[in-house]
């Protein structure tokens, strides 16, 4: 399935035929021969997908050892929470019905800004709302959690504050609030206002809590309003924290464009889970190569070049440092060539 991801194989037949064509090199991967199509299909349907989830978490723990810290001066852990929908054909994936003529699943992801690595992933049915999952997630104390307006829930904001977790989000236009205090801002800066507010209780049982409202105008002239329970950071830092959340959108875009996560080689729930988890394993391996290499590879270029050299005998890190340099000559082959010439 990793071959499926890195070689962009379109079907089970392409996976099996592709592996069969390099059968002489499979022994180095611990395989005696390429799997038959029926064997791979049965494995995708019956091998527990939880195995691949465990492999991913073990791998990402090792990759995090190479990850640099986030770009901000504060020492708090910075995390982004979001979800993306993977569209499916309702007639083929009848177990994942989303709308009348459309199916889908949702990939929930918690991104660690230290190295921009996924910290937590969950695959759910597409109709499951993001906030329904977020309420049950645990986050490190003193961490800063960034999310968009899909997670707007007053009681959850209150719970995060009580647990010692900071958050930064966009404020909805319809939210009613009262201003407790207005803080001074630079007259010609991008920050328009910095206020301490309390949200008006619109629903019974929701606790009121002092929050901070930061309004800014970006370089395109668009007004952005942020809501946070972090009271000590500069208003410009609050805005920069939310803008750094864009990296989780970049992650979703990268995995959809460079790996096999939009079309699937199996139609069962188990097969889909396996393919998504192997895509996450592949992205973790690729991110590891980016962190280890000093050449500054872009993800798309790295995937493309790896695909062309997937079964080549090369020193991996020497190749990453200089991919166009030809490999060193095999001394045994040189001897044979000289003998034939003689």
N, C-alpha and C positions, 0 to 999 in steps of 0.2 A: 504493500500500500504506500510505502514511502517512494518506491519507484514510480507508482502512479502519480504521486504529487510532483516529484522532481522532474520526471520525464513528460509530464502532462499527458499521460495515456488517457484515451477517451472511452475505453471499455475494458471489460475483463479480458477479451481476446487480445487487445493491444498489450495489456500488462503481461499476460502469459507468453505471447509470441515475442515480446520485447526481451523478457528474461531468458527465453529459450535461445534467442539469437546470441546471447553472451554467456551461454551455459558453461563454457570453459573457465569463466572468471567467477562464477557463483560459489565455487568451493571456498574462496576467500571470505565469503559471507556466511559460511557454515551450511550451505545448501548443496545437496548432491545433484539436484536437477531443478528445473523450473516447474512450478505447480501447474497441474491441469486446470482448465477453466472451471470445471465442475467442482474441483477441490477448493479453489479460491472462493467460488460462489457459496459453497456450503460453510466455509470458515467465516465469511462475512455475515452470514445469516445466524450462525450459532456461537461463534467465539465471543465471550463476554466483552462488550465495549469498555467496561470498567478497567480492564487490563491496560488499554491504551491511555485511559485517563491517568492511571497510576504512573505509567512510563513518562507521560508529559510532566507531571508534578515533580517526579524525581529529577528529570532533565532540567527543568526550569530552575530548580534549586541550585544545581551546579552552575548554570549559566549566570545566575545572579551574582556569583562570586567574582565575575569579570565585569559586572555592570558599573559604570561611573555614577556618581551621585547626580541628583537633579541640578539644574543650572541656577537655582535660587540660593541666597545666602542663609536662609533659615535652615535648621536641622530637622524640622518635622518631616515625617514621611509624607510624600505627596502622591495621591492616588486619584485616578479618574474612573468613574463608573458609567457604563453605557451599554446599549444592546443594539444589535442589527438583525434584520429579518432576512432569512434565506428563502427565496421563493421556490415553490415546488409545484409540479403538475398535480392537480387534485385527483385526476383519474388514475395516475400511477402511484401516488402516495396517499391513498385513501385514508390512512391512519393519521394524517397530518392536515386535515381540512381546516382552512383558515376562513375563507369566504366561500360563497356559493360555487364559484368556478375556479377557486384558487386555493392552493395549499401552501404550507410554510412552517418553518421552525424559527426559533429566535435564539441567537447566540448572545448570552449575557457575559460581559467581560469586565474585570477590574484590572486596570493598567497601572503598573508601578512606574513612576517617572524616573526612577533610577535605572537608566538604560532603556526605558520604554518597553518593559517586558510584561507580558500578561501574568498577573498574580493569582487570578481565580477565573475560571470559566464554567459556564453551565449552559446546556442546551435544553430548551423547553419548547412547548408548543407555541406557535406564533401569537395566539390570542391571549397569552399570559402577559399581564401588564408588568412593566419594569419595577414599579414600586412594590408589587406583591412579593417579589424576591428580595428587594433591597432591605425590607424590614427585618429579615432574618439573618442578614450577613453580619459578621463580626469584623471590626476594624481595629487596628492598633490604637491605643490611647495616644492622644496628642497628634494624631495624623490629620492631614488636611484632605478632605474628600471633595472632589469636583464633579459636578453632574449638571445636566441640562434641565429644562423646565418639565420634562416628562416625569421627574421624580418629585414634583412639588406636592408636599404633604406636610401640613403644619405639625401634626403629632409626631411625625418622624423627625422633623427638625428639632423638636423638643427632646425627643429620646436621644438623638445624637449629642446634643449639648449636655444632657445629664450624664452621658457616658464619657465625656471628656474628648469628644471628636469634633474637630472643626470642619465646616463645610463652606463651599463657595458655589453659588448657582446663579442663574438668571431669574429675575423677579417677573412674575406674570403681571400684565397690565391691569387685570381686574382685582388684584390683591388690595384690600383696604388696610390702611395703617395710620398711626398717629406718630408725629415727630416728637421725640423726647429731647433731642439735642442736635444742633447743627455744628459741625466742625469746620474750621477754616480750610479753604483750598486755594491753590495758586490761581491768580486771576486770569492768566493766559494759558494755563495748562489744559490738558485733555479732560481732567476731572472736573465735572460741573458741580457736583454736590457730594457731601459725605455726612450722613445723618445716622443718629441712633434712633431707632423706631421700635414700636410695638405693633404687631399685627392685630387687627381688630378680630375678635373672636366671632367667626361666622358660623361655626358648628359647635354644638354643645359637647362638652367633655374635652375640648382641645385647649391645652394650657397656653397662656400667653407668655412670651419670652422676649426679652430685649434682643433685637437684632440690629444689624448694620446695613444701611442702604447706600450703595456707591453708584453714582451716575456718571458716565463718561461719554465723550463723543470720539469715535474712532477716526482713522485717517480718511475714511470714505464719507464722513459726515453723518454716520448712523449713530443714533443714541442707544447706548447699552446700559441697562440697570442691573446691578449685581446685588445679591442678598447673601449675607454671611454672618456667622456668630464669632468671627475673629475680630477682636476689637483693637488690637495693638499694631498690626501691620499698617504700613502706609497704604493709602487708597490706591495708588498706582500699582503696588504689589498685588493687591486683591484683583485688580483688572488683569494684570499679567498672569496671575495664577489661572484665571478662567480661560484666557487666550491660549495658554499652554495645553488646555484640555483638547485642543484640536488634534493633538497627537493620537488620541484614541480613534478619531475619525480616519486619520492617515493609516493606522494599523488595520482597521476594517477594510479600507480601500486596497491596501497592499496585499492582504491575504486573499481577497476576492479576485484581484487582477493577476496574481502570480502563481496561485495554487488552485487545485481542483476542489472548490467549495461551492460552486454554483450548479454544477451538473454532477450526477452521481452514477457509479457503476453498479449499484444495488438499490433496490426499492424498499427493503424492509427497514424498520426503525433501527435495528441493530447495525445494519450495513451503513446507514447514514451517519450514525454516531461514530462508527469506526473511521469513516472517511474524514469527518470533521476533526476528530482528535488527532489523526495522522497529519492533517494539515497544520494543526497547532504544534505538533512535534517537529514538523519540517520547518516552521517559522522560527521555532526556538533554536534549531540547529543553524539556520541561516543567520540568525541574530548573533549566535556565538561566533561564527566565522567573521562577521563584521566587527565584533568587539576585539577579536584576537588579531585581526589584520590591520596594519597601519596604512594601507593604500587608500582607504576611504571609498569602498565599494558602495554604490547604491543597491538597494535590494533587488530591483528589477534587472539590473545588469548582472548582478551576482547569480541570480536564478538562471538567466539566459546562458551565461558562460558555463555554469555547472551542468546544464542540460547537454551542452555540446561535448563535455568532457566527463560524463557521468561514470563511465567504466574505463577511463584511461588510467594507466599506471603512472602516476605523478606524485611527487612530494607536495601534499596539499598546501602547506603554508608557503613553500617556495613558489608554487603556482599562483597563490593569492597575491603574493608580493609582486610578481611579474608574469602575468598570464600569457603574454605573447612570446616569452622566451622559450625556445625549443627545449625539450627534455634532454638531459645528458645521454650520450650514446651508451648503449649496453656494451660493456667490455667483452662479454662472451660472443655477442653478435659481431663485434669488430674482428675477433679472432676467426670466426667462421667465414666472414667475408674475405679476409686476407688469405685464408687457406684455399677458398674457391678460386681466388685470383691466381694463386700460385699453381 
